[in-house]
């Protein structure tokens, strides 16, 4: 239950100062440290108008304004605030009246610390869910992005990606974990960074690739160690989780984490607690956790290599990034961006881009996604010794990839074309003409690209096109 930390202060109202002091001690022991105490119920109305609060805990019997009257007033003016009523009167009719008036919970004095903090944390969870629903509703009704600058490093014109950006704006302010999935090279870390930049968290964005780390390395890297905990540990060393204090910890390749490390990560997510290596003193983290993977975690659960309880903690918010092959409209924009970027890094003038290159690249599947396109472009710009980028570098690369992986340019299948005939089977000449026509259509009229689709050289295709006229 310790995973919920209030973004807004918790308000306590009780005319007995010693009761408020008892509350303060109980809250600090449980890791809650954002609160406001009032011993005069008349001050509540003005305070909640000036200061947003997450939860209100009020005593029932107080001078000036009674708790039940105060409850009704809060629910009338600020229905989003969960109100917990605390009283020394164990009377069923009073409890029923308070619950009917909108009380979240009703606790009888003397109050057990665990009962109080448990009720507060449940109220915080409900408040968080209500806030998220309200934000999501607002995002659905709002057509444009509120903070497009946060996505400035992500080059796209895809409507699907823009929908993801709207979802990110909706969930960025919540403290809950986010799981980002998608093929290698689609830009998962850029998405994680955008979430962090929109979260308004004071701390740093701290990324780490946990793939290949054994449990000891994982624990030492994330949680740090105490001096003398192992050979070579000459001093205390804080882990990345401490560096991400009040910020975001991004764990990439989470699907490769071993079982022991998964248990430790689960504890961190559930209780916000961790132990540095060699220490028996628990530490509390307030870092937001974002994870990413290019593997299928559902399959890993079935195989028994990934814990189901951890998966359901990680997937509170889930973002699936589409591969580049599903957003080919982005290729021209990415191509322009990477040509300029490569030229700048090589201290050259950016070469011109032949129009047919845009068409040619949109026919390739890009199994390595954006990272693969970036690498091809950098190589092509490095080799370029003319004002115009050479198409042959891209063609040679893609042809080799197709031969080596059997994956590449779009395949013409039954969904792509159809041959219709009635009463007579088409001749080879008719079939050939059909394929030439389709290839030219897909290649946007470019004979060089169409010839590469058909396995012909350009002169042969040109001759057959002339013969058709």
Buried (B, 14 or more C-beta within 10 A) or exposed (E): BBBBBBBBBBBBBBBEEEBBEBBBEBBEEBBBBEBBBBBEBEEBBEBBEEEEBBBBBBBBBBEEBBBBEBBBBBBEEBEEBBBBBBBEEEEEEBBEBBEEBBBBBBBBEEBEBEEBBBBBBBBBBBBBEBBBEEBBEEBEEEEEBEBEEBBEEBBBEBEBBBEBBBBBBBBBBBBBBBBBBBBBBBBBBBBBBBBBBBBEBEBBBBBBBBBEBEBEEBBBBBBBBBEEBEEEBEEBBEBBBBBBBEBBBBBBBBBBBEEEBBBBBBBBBBBBBBBBBBBEEEBBBBBBBBBBBBBEBEEBBEEEBBBEEBBEBBBBBEBEBBBBBEBBBBBBEBBBBBBEBBBEEEEEEBBEBBEBBBBBBBBBBBBBBBBBBBBBBBBBBEEBEEEEBBBEBBBEBBEEBBEEEEEBBBEEEEEEEEEEEEEEEEEEEEEBBBBBBBBBEBBBEBBBBBBBBBEBEBEEBBEBBEEEE
